[in-house]
């Protein structure tokens, strides 16, 4: 979905449950990516000893960030957000930058570390934003699903080639 189709003015805020479901979906993708990333470096780092290495943890955090940052800066959606019809926009209607993605990622880790308070914050905040939405000047919006009629209008039509079928 192009970034210009949803603006901060007509953004329907995303609720906590829908956010959590999208994050759960994304967690499956991220776990798979981290498993591949670990498989690449664990044989080089001595297996079990690497698990206690802070550089190894930093490496995995970087891999995690690169996945999310790429998705956010190239389309405003992760796979989980796409599945749950969510879209990330900036408050200024501009594209999501890598800097905003980094702020969003770091503050979301803080939000989770604070017993999830940064996520739950959207229940009290009048615009439904979390700590990381506020810190990165972004917001997660719900994408309206197209009506059945609109979907059937865009469906490819069967062509009759004059053979009686």
Phi, psi and omega in degrees: 000130181293149184295335183280348185283342178233130178245165179295338181286323181250028181281125172271114184302147179272136178280168183296318183295314180296321176300314182297320180294320176295320179294323177297315177299313179295328180300322178297318178293315183294320177300317179297317179296317180292327177295319177294316179299320179292320180297333180288319187256339182300318178298332180281332186260007177089025173067245186300327181295328181293333182296335179264002183276124179299329177294325177295317177297316178298319177302312180294321176298321178295318178299315179301313180297318182299319177300307182295314180300318179297313179299316182291322182277343180243063175126346176075013182216138167271177178297318178294321178294321179296318181295327182258015175058050178243155184214137179262127177231164175264160178294335182263007179070011180269177179290153176288128180265165176295326179296312179297324177296319179294316178300314180301315182296310183296314181291330176293327175293320176296318179302317179289320181294335179272043179057031178079005183301324180295331177279316182295338181307331182297342178287332182258333183288132190296336178259007177071029181263148176269177177301316183288332172297312183294315183295326183262004182055044177233173173206153178259126182245153172274136177267125178294136177286142177293147179293162179301321181296317179295323178292321181287332177291332181265355179290143179296138180271143175287132181262139176267121183262018176075019181257017176082006180253000000 
